[in-house]
Structure formats: C-alpha cells, structure tokens
Amino acid sequence: MDVVVVGGGPAGLSTALHLQAAAPHARLVVLEAERYPREKICAGGLGARGLRVLERIGVAVDVPMVRLDAIAVHVAGETVVTRSPGLGVVVRRVEFDHALAQHAIARGIAVRDGCTVTALRVNDDHVELDTASGETWRARAVVGADGVAGIVRRAGGFPRGELRAQVVELDTEAAPADLPRDTIAFDFTARDLHGYAWDFPTLVHGEPLVCRGVYVLHRLGSDSPRARVDRYLAARGLSLARYRLKQFAERGFEPGAPIGKPRVLLVGEAAGIDIATGEGIAQAIEYGALAGPYLARALARDDLGFASWRRHVDVHHVGWQLRVRHACYRIFYSRRRAKVERMLPAMTALFRVGVQDFAGLPLSKLAIARGAAQFVRAYIRENARD
C-alpha cells in the first residue's frame, strides 16, 4: 500500500476520502478494529462546518439527526442562548461512522473492519503493521486516526500528552426543565468542576431522547464523574439507576506538540481535539480534509518525513480554532475563573462569533472586532469592580 489508515472513524475516513479525491490512484486501506455498525460513545454534536467539508467532495451522510438552531450556556446564574439556524446537528456515531464508511467503500476505498492492529514497525523506507488475524500490512506511510489510546501514537513514539478529559454520558427521556429540542446546552454552574454538564437532543432508534453527561478535565474535585452526573440528573427529577451509563476519555490538542514523524502522521483525536469543549467530530473531518491533499503531495514527491505537518495544521482553520480554544481553556480554568464567569453573560457578540465558527459560516472582521470590544468593556468593568 501507499498509505494505511488506522481507525475508521470520521478522521480516518475523511483522510481516506480526501486522499482519494486528491490522488485517485493511491493505494490505500482503512483498518478499523471493530465491526460496523459499532458503538462509539459520543454526545454526537456535529457543527455544520463538518458537513460542509464533506459536501465539497460530494459526500452527503444521510443518517437520522437532530437539527440544531441554538446553543445555550448556563453560567454565572444566567442562561445565554445564541441562535443561528442550521448551525449543526446531533448524530449517533454508530450510524454516522457506518454511513461514512459506506461512502468510502462505494468510492472503491478498501475498508477492513474487525481488523485490529497489534504492532507497528517504522523502517527507513516503509512501515509494517501486524494485525490480530495474523496479517502484515506494508505501506509507504501510516496515518494514526485511532483515537486516545491508539497504537499508532504509542508505537510511533509520540509523547503521551497532558491534556485529558473523562466523560460520562447516558440517554434519558425529556425533563420539564429542558430547553427546546433545537438547542444544545452547556452547564458551567458547578464552580468546583473543571468541565461542564450538558444536554443534547438525540434520536435513539427513532425515539426522541436527551443525551446528558459530564465532561471533566484533570482533577475531579471531591467526587467522581458518576457522582456528578447523578446529582445533575437528580436536579432534573431523573434517577441514574434507571439508565445505562457510558464512559470514555478524550485527548486535547496541545500547541506545538509533535503530530508527525517520518512515515507516521496523526489526525483527529490521536493528534488532539478541542480540550475546552470536547468537540471533535467536525475537527476530525477537517483534519482529514487537510491530510488527504497533504499526503497526496508527499507521496508524489516521495517526501514522507512529515516534518511540516504540524505547521500545515496550524496555518489552517482547524489549527487556528484549536489554538483559540486551548487559550480559552487556559483562561477559564484558572484562578480568574470567577471574574471570567461574571464577564461571560455580557459577551453576546463573542458567543455569536463562536457559534458561527461552529456552523462554518464566514466570520466578518467587523463581528470579531465587536466581540473583542465587548470583551474589553467587560474586562474594564470587572477590574473596576475589584
């Protein structure tokens, strides 16, 4: 093969689809450890920009989804709702990833599910990957799209990284306090929590439910994510004992950290996603949209050192967005959190810029300037109050 992509989620499949679009004759295969349709624990929020990226190469993923027109943030005793029609959707990954894999297969891309990679060896002129079935794949390069605990990152010798989050989620019926079903909600009211709780409308086997959960960064405070979600549900008149609790981990993007080595390139959560909010699906798709043409050029030149991959990501939208959100994470979860929380409800222009970016809408310099001016005014007001 020219390229073996390890991981058949949005990052890996987007990479394969965009590589084929840029280099139709490239020999590539996607190796996915599980069998489709496989469950992937994920709240399922997908910004419309991710769908637009796929549409540019003629891929329209047709699965059940809940249309989103608003994002709500509960903070500092207030609820800020920002509306932008068609800003995104909520999908079930078991359905979305399977449908995306079917698109890849229909375009002639080899997708091997139930194929677990057990070893990776990087040589001077090729890579070798062993699988649990006893096969050995040989390729000019490998793409690691296999998530937080993926073998490509570990065997490729990349640092473990420091930015991790724990997530617990479950699907429940609606509760009286829920916002309209076109709205996803983030709740930052627990001051001792490095993270947030959420409510996302979802569809499970055609039934309208609500995916709820808790996203926890680093330290847990005095209790566990399970205890957190238990209290969050109780406040809504729901009992944790009635539902199946699902738990997973996420890896955050770290500015400057290596994501490429000779013949090994990382995308999606293997490279790092937005640690501030945990958003990852649209970013995974964007990683693939960058990696496909980048790989096509590297193969054509036989220059597979990938030393420029980090810089390439940084100068495009996904890299810019991840750096901005990393900065927001550093500011919000600092000793200045109380002050920042008091400022946020007044910063409606900045919320709108963030929502429009989530949706993939063009950001005007005027809108950004208004948001920045609003931030400065709020900061001056808070300093005067102190």
C-alpha positions as CSV (number, residue, x, y, z in Angstrom):
1,M,0.0,0.0,0.0
2,D,0.9,3.7,-0.3
3,V,-1.0,4.5,2.9
4,V,-2.6,2.5,5.7
5,V,-5.1,4.5,7.7
6,V,-5.6,3.0,11.2
7,G,-9.0,3.9,12.6
8,G,-12.3,4.0,10.7
9,G,-14.0,7.0,12.4
10,P,-14.6,10.4,11.0
11,A,-10.8,11.4,11.0
12,G,-9.6,8.2,9.3
13,L,-12.5,8.0,6.8
14,S,-12.2,11.7,5.9
15,T,-8.5,11.3,5.4
16,A,-9.1,8.3,3.1
17,L,-11.8,10.1,1.1
18,H,-9.8,13.3,0.7
19,L,-6.6,11.4,-0.2
20,Q,-8.5,9.5,-2.9
21,A,-10.0,12.8,-4.2
22,A,-6.5,14.3,-4.5
23,A,-4.7,11.2,-5.7
24,P,-7.2,8.7,-7.3
25,H,-4.6,6.1,-8.0
26,A,-3.1,6.0,-4.5
27,R,-3.2,2.5,-2.9
28,L,-4.8,2.9,0.5
29,V,-6.7,0.9,3.1
30,V,-8.5,1.8,6.2
31,L,-8.2,-0.7,9.1
32,E,-10.9,-0.5,11.8
33,A,-10.7,-2.6,14.9
34,E,-14.4,-3.0,15.4
35,R,-17.2,-4.3,13.1
36,Y,-19.6,-1.8,11.6
37,P,-22.0,-0.7,12.8
38,R,-20.0,-0.3,16.0
39,E,-21.0,1.7,19.0
40,K,-18.9,4.8,19.6
41,I,-19.7,6.6,22.8
42,C,-20.0,10.3,22.0
43,A,-22.6,13.1,22.6
44,G,-22.8,13.4,18.8
45,G,-22.7,17.2,18.4
46,L,-21.5,18.0,14.8
47,G,-21.0,21.5,13.6
48,A,-22.4,22.2,10.2
49,R,-18.9,23.1,9.0
50,G,-18.0,19.4,9.2
51,L,-20.9,18.5,6.9
52,R,-19.9,21.3,4.5
53,V,-16.3,20.0,4.3
54,L,-17.7,16.6,3.2
55,E,-20.1,18.1,0.8
56,R,-17.2,19.7,-1.0
57,I,-16.1,16.3,-2.2
58,G,-19.6,15.2,-2.9
59,V,-20.2,13.2,0.3
60,A,-23.6,13.7,2.0
61,V,-24.1,11.5,5.0
62,D,-27.8,10.5,5.3
63,V,-28.5,9.3,8.8
64,P,-31.1,10.2,11.5
65,M,-30.1,13.5,13.0
66,V,-31.5,16.3,15.2
67,R,-31.2,19.8,13.6
68,L,-29.6,22.4,15.8
69,D,-30.5,26.1,15.7
70,A,-29.2,27.3,19.1
71,I,-26.5,26.8,21.7
72,A,-27.3,27.7,25.4
73,V,-24.7,28.3,28.1
74,H,-25.6,28.3,31.8
75,V,-23.0,30.4,33.6
76,A,-22.9,32.8,36.5
77,G,-26.5,32.3,37.3
78,E,-27.7,33.2,33.8
79,T,-28.5,31.4,30.6
80,V,-27.1,32.8,27.4
81,V,-28.8,31.5,24.2
82,T,-27.3,32.2,20.8
83,R,-29.4,31.3,17.8
84,S,-28.1,30.6,14.3
85,P,-30.4,28.5,12.2
86,G,-28.9,25.3,10.9
87,L,-25.7,25.6,13.0
88,G,-25.3,21.9,13.2
89,V,-26.8,18.5,14.1
90,V,-26.7,15.8,16.7
91,V,-26.0,12.3,15.3
92,R,-25.4,8.9,16.7
93,R,-21.9,7.7,15.9
94,V,-23.0,4.1,15.5
95,E,-25.0,5.3,12.4
96,F,-22.8,8.2,11.2
97,D,-19.5,6.4,11.1
98,H,-21.1,3.4,9.4
99,A,-22.7,5.6,6.7
100,L,-19.4,7.4,6.2
101,A,-17.6,4.1,5.8
102,Q,-20.2,3.0,3.2
103,H,-19.4,6.2,1.2
104,A,-15.7,5.3,1.2
105,I,-16.4,1.7,0.1
106,A,-18.7,2.9,-2.7
107,R,-15.8,5.0,-4.0
108,G,-13.6,2.0,-4.1
109,I,-11.6,2.5,-0.9
110,A,-10.7,-0.7,0.9
111,V,-12.2,-0.5,4.4
112,R,-11.4,-3.6,6.6
113,D,-13.4,-3.7,9.7
114,G,-12.8,-6.2,12.5
115,C,-9.1,-5.7,11.8
116,T,-7.1,-4.8,15.0
117,V,-3.6,-3.5,14.6
118,T,-1.3,-5.1,17.2
119,A,2.1,-3.8,16.2
120,L,3.7,-1.1,14.2
121,R,7.3,-1.0,12.9
122,V,8.7,2.1,11.2
123,N,11.6,1.4,8.9
124,D,13.7,3.7,6.7
125,D,11.7,3.1,3.5
126,H,8.4,1.6,4.7
127,V,6.2,0.8,7.7
128,E,4.8,-2.6,8.7
129,L,1.6,-3.2,10.7
130,D,0.7,-6.6,12.2
131,T,-3.0,-7.4,12.9
132,A,-4.7,-9.7,15.3
133,S,-5.7,-12.0,12.4
134,G,-2.0,-12.7,11.6
135,E,-1.8,-10.4,8.5
136,T,1.1,-7.9,8.0
137,W,0.4,-4.8,6.0
138,R,3.3,-2.9,4.4
139,A,3.0,0.7,3.3
140,R,4.9,3.8,2.5
141,A,3.2,5.7,5.3
142,V,0.7,5.2,8.1
143,V,-2.0,7.5,9.4
144,G,-3.0,7.3,13.0
145,A,-6.7,8.0,13.3
146,D,-7.2,5.6,16.2
147,G,-8.1,7.9,19.0
148,V,-7.0,8.4,22.6
149,A,-5.4,5.0,23.2
150,G,-4.4,4.2,19.6
151,I,-1.5,2.0,18.9
152,V,-0.1,4.4,16.2
153,R,0.6,7.2,18.6
154,R,2.1,4.8,21.2
155,A,4.2,2.7,18.9
156,G,5.2,5.7,16.9
157,G,7.0,7.1,19.9
158,F,4.9,10.3,20.3
159,P,4.7,11.8,23.9
160,R,1.6,10.8,25.9
161,G,0.4,14.3,26.3
162,E,-1.0,16.0,29.4
163,L,-4.5,17.2,28.3
164,R,-7.0,14.5,29.0
165,A,-10.7,14.5,29.9
166,Q,-13.0,11.9,31.4
167,V,-16.6,11.8,30.1
168,V,-19.7,10.0,31.3
169,E,-23.0,10.1,29.4
170,L,-26.4,8.5,29.2
171,D,-29.6,8.8,27.2
172,T,-32.8,9.8,29.1
173,E,-36.3,10.9,28.3
174,A,-37.0,14.7,28.3
175,A,-37.4,16.6,31.6
176,P,-39.6,19.6,32.3
177,A,-36.6,22.0,32.6
178,D,-35.1,21.0,29.2
179,L,-34.7,23.7,26.5
180,P,-36.3,23.3,23.0
181,R,-35.1,20.3,21.0
182,D,-33.3,22.5,18.5
183,T,-30.9,23.6,21.3
184,I,-27.8,22.1,22.9
185,A,-27.0,23.2,26.4
186,F,-23.7,23.5,28.4
187,D,-23.9,24.0,32.1
188,F,-20.9,25.6,33.9
189,T,-22.6,26.3,37.2
190,A,-20.6,23.9,39.3
191,R,-17.6,26.2,40.2
192,D,-15.5,23.3,41.7
193,L,-15.8,21.3,38.4
194,H,-13.1,21.7,35.8
195,G,-15.5,21.0,33.0
196,Y,-19.3,21.1,32.5
197,A,-22.5,19.2,32.2
198,W,-24.5,19.0,29.0
199,D,-27.9,18.2,27.5
200,F,-28.1,17.3,23.8
201,P,-31.3,16.3,22.0
202,T,-30.8,13.0,20.2
203,L,-32.6,10.2,18.4
204,V,-32.2,6.6,19.5
205,H,-33.9,4.1,17.2
206,G,-36.3,6.9,16.1
207,E,-37.2,7.8,19.7
208,P,-36.6,11.5,20.8
209,L,-34.3,11.3,23.8
210,V,-31.8,13.6,25.5
211,C,-28.1,12.7,25.8
212,R,-26.8,14.1,29.1
213,G,-23.4,13.9,30.6
214,V,-20.5,15.4,32.4
215,Y,-17.1,16.4,30.9
216,V,-14.3,16.5,33.5
217,L,-10.8,17.9,32.9
218,H,-7.9,16.7,35.1
219,R,-9.0,16.9,38.7
220,L,-12.4,15.7,39.8
221,G,-12.8,17.8,43.0
222,S,-14.3,15.8,45.8
223,D,-16.1,13.1,43.8
224,S,-16.3,11.1,40.6
225,P,-17.9,11.9,37.2
226,R,-20.5,9.3,38.1
227,A,-21.4,11.2,41.3
228,R,-21.5,14.5,39.3
229,V,-23.9,13.1,36.7
230,D,-26.0,11.6,39.5
231,R,-26.6,15.0,41.1
232,Y,-27.2,16.6,37.7
233,L,-29.9,14.1,36.9
234,A,-31.5,14.4,40.3
235,A,-31.9,18.1,39.8
236,R,-34.0,17.3,36.8
237,G,-36.1,14.7,38.5
238,L,-34.3,11.7,37.0
239,S,-32.6,8.8,38.7
240,L,-29.2,7.5,37.5
241,A,-30.2,3.9,38.4
242,R,-32.7,3.8,35.5
243,Y,-30.1,4.4,32.7
244,R,-27.1,2.8,31.2
245,L,-24.0,4.9,32.0
246,K,-21.3,5.1,29.4
247,Q,-17.8,6.4,30.0
248,F,-14.9,7.3,27.7
249,A,-11.8,9.5,27.6
250,E,-10.6,12.3,25.3
251,R,-7.3,13.8,24.3
252,G,-6.8,17.5,24.0
253,F,-4.9,19.4,21.3
254,E,-1.6,20.8,22.7
255,P,0.0,23.7,20.7
256,G,3.5,22.8,19.5
257,A,3.3,19.1,20.3
258,P,4.5,16.8,17.5
259,I,1.9,15.1,15.4
260,G,4.1,13.9,12.5
261,K,7.2,11.8,12.3
262,P,8.9,10.1,9.4
263,R,6.2,7.9,7.7
264,V,3.8,8.4,10.6
265,L,1.1,11.1,10.6
266,L,-1.6,11.7,13.3
267,V,-5.1,13.1,12.7
268,G,-8.3,13.6,14.7
269,E,-8.2,12.7,18.4
270,A,-4.9,10.9,18.0
271,A,-3.5,14.3,17.2
272,G,-5.8,16.2,19.7
273,I,-9.2,17.8,19.7
274,D,-10.7,20.8,21.4
275,I,-10.0,20.4,25.1
276,A,-12.2,23.3,26.2
277,T,-15.5,21.8,25.0
278,G,-14.6,18.3,23.9
279,E,-15.8,19.0,20.3
280,G,-14.2,16.5,18.0
281,I,-16.3,15.3,15.0
282,A,-16.1,18.3,12.8
283,Q,-12.5,18.8,13.7
284,A,-11.8,15.2,12.8
285,I,-13.3,15.7,9.4
286,E,-11.3,18.9,8.9
287,Y,-8.1,17.1,9.9
288,G,-8.8,14.6,7.1
289,A,-9.6,17.3,4.6
290,L,-6.1,18.7,5.3
291,A,-4.3,15.3,5.5
292,G,-5.6,14.0,2.2
293,P,-4.1,16.6,-0.2
294,Y,-1.0,16.8,2.1
295,L,-0.4,13.1,1.8
296,A,-1.0,13.2,-2.0
297,R,1.7,15.8,-2.4
298,A,4.1,13.9,-0.1
299,L,3.6,10.6,-2.0
300,A,4.1,12.3,-5.3
301,R,7.4,13.8,-4.1
302,D,8.4,10.7,-2.1
303,D,8.9,13.1,0.8
304,L,7.4,11.3,3.8
305,G,9.2,12.9,6.7
306,F,6.0,14.8,7.6
307,A,8.1,17.5,9.4
308,S,5.8,20.2,8.1
309,W,2.5,18.5,9.2
310,R,2.3,20.4,12.5
311,R,2.9,23.8,10.7
312,H,0.4,22.8,8.0
313,V,-2.3,22.2,10.5
314,D,-1.5,25.4,12.4
315,V,-2.0,27.7,9.5
316,H,-5.4,26.3,8.5
317,H,-8.8,26.8,10.2
318,V,-8.7,23.7,12.4
319,G,-5.3,24.6,13.8
320,W,-6.4,28.2,14.4
321,Q,-9.6,27.1,16.1
322,L,-7.9,24.6,18.3
323,R,-5.3,27.2,19.5
324,V,-8.0,29.7,20.3
325,R,-10.0,27.1,22.2
326,H,-6.9,26.0,24.1
327,A,-6.3,29.6,25.1
328,C,-9.9,29.8,26.3
329,Y,-9.4,26.6,28.3
330,R,-6.3,28.1,30.0
331,I,-8.1,31.4,30.9
332,F,-11.4,29.9,32.1
333,Y,-9.9,27.2,34.3
334,S,-7.5,29.5,36.1
335,R,-7.6,31.5,39.3
336,R,-9.5,34.1,37.2
337,R,-12.5,31.8,36.6
338,A,-14.9,33.8,38.9
339,K,-14.1,37.0,37.1
340,V,-14.4,35.4,33.6
341,E,-17.7,33.9,34.6
342,R,-19.1,37.3,35.6
343,M,-18.0,38.7,32.3
344,L,-19.4,36.0,30.0
345,P,-23.2,36.8,30.1
346,A,-22.5,40.3,28.7
347,M,-20.3,38.9,25.8
348,T,-23.1,38.1,23.4
349,A,-21.1,39.2,20.4
350,L,-18.3,36.8,21.2
351,F,-20.8,34.0,21.7
352,R,-22.2,34.7,18.3
353,V,-18.7,34.6,16.7
354,G,-18.1,31.2,18.3
355,V,-21.4,29.8,17.2
356,Q,-20.9,31.0,13.6
357,D,-17.5,29.4,13.6
358,F,-19.1,26.1,14.9
359,A,-21.5,26.3,12.0
360,G,-18.8,27.0,9.4
361,L,-20.2,30.4,8.5
362,P,-17.8,33.1,7.3
363,L,-16.6,35.3,10.1
364,S,-16.5,39.0,9.3
365,K,-13.7,41.2,10.7
366,L,-16.5,43.5,12.0
367,A,-18.1,40.8,14.0
368,I,-14.7,39.8,15.5
369,A,-14.0,43.4,16.3
370,R,-17.3,43.9,18.0
371,G,-16.7,40.8,20.1
372,A,-13.2,42.0,21.1
373,A,-14.6,45.4,22.0
374,Q,-17.3,43.8,24.1
375,F,-14.6,41.7,25.9
376,V,-12.5,44.8,26.7
377,R,-15.5,46.7,28.1
378,A,-16.5,43.7,30.3
379,Y,-12.9,43.3,31.5
380,I,-12.6,47.0,32.4
381,R,-15.9,46.8,34.2
382,E,-14.8,43.8,36.2
383,N,-11.4,45.4,37.1
384,A,-13.2,48.5,38.4
385,R,-15.5,46.3,40.5
386,D,-12.5,44.6,42.1
